[in-house]
Amino acid sequence: MSRIKARFEALKTEGRGALIPYLQAFDPDYETSLELLKAMPAAGADLIEIGVPFSDPSADGPTIQAAALRGLKAGATLGGVLEMVRSFRETDAETPIILMGYLNPIDSYGPAEFCFDAVQAGVDGIIVVDMPTEEADLLDAHARAAGLDIISLVAPTTARTRLFHVLKDASGFVYYVSITGITGTGSASQAQLEEALPKIREATDLPVAIGFGISTPEQARAASRIGDAAVVASALIKTMAGTLSEGQATEKTVPSVLKQLIELSAAVRG
């Protein structure tokens, strides 16, 4: 059983949803982001989403765009991100890791080689923001052979027939982009989430993680109960960015992010 499936099944037994924090790799530097990554499970992360810095993050708002630029300036590469995961796995064999990024770096790396190396490093799933279902054959066979879940994205604008098409071969979990727009620029209401989730569940038995616009403990609690998981990204990046001095980490950087993560986790588990 994959780590993703095992974790969601364990949480279902506990009677609660998951908290999935987002971390931009190499932001503001390799050492700080690795320290945060290693500390996140103890602070309440059930799964962890790692952003792969890319020069043209078209789905992301200003906060994550800035984080990606800091990561690139710090020397981030796709291979470097896999090395970070490999280091994380030296002390944590259970927490599922999902990479979120764009197709160009994977294509440049080599799809087959990437899927194999990602699994060997300890990655459990990938979210490729700009890869529609019709182009998934670039990765699909390689991912399945390696045992890597490709996480499907759906949105409020996804029609019912499209939902069934996108999710028929989905694995891991479904990522529900809860707003029509880029990251960190708005939030869906509880009523909107309650209306959307039954439509998604008609098309799949996979867990549904709700992301884009989840920033407060209250929103995380609601999303994790209406869906199966809450993804918190921009809010954590904003906190981290607020501790930096001229783009560099300070003594407040790691503790500030972990404090916020503990508060989010308390709400999800409460």
Salt bridges, closest charged atoms under 4 A:
GLU9 OE2 - LYS5 NZ 3.23
GLU14 OE1 - ARG16 NE 3.07
ASP27 OD1 - ARG70 NE 2.59
ASP46 OD1 - ARG16 NH2 2.91
ASP46 OD1 - ARG269 NH2 3.43
GLU83 OE1 - ARG86 NH1 2.74
ASP92 OD1 - ARG89 NH1 3.88
ASP124 OD1 - ARG3 NE 2.79
ASP124 OD2 - ARG89 NH2 2.92
GLU134 OE2 - ARG162 NH1 2.58
GLU134 OE2 - HIS165 NE2 3.11
ASP140 OD2 - ARG144 NE 3.06
ASP169 OD2 - LYS168 NZ 3.02
GLU195 OE2 - LYS199 NZ 3.85
GLU202 OE1 - ARG160 NE 3.11
ASP228 OD2 - ARG201 NH1 2.92
GLU263 OE2 - LYS259 NZ 2.76
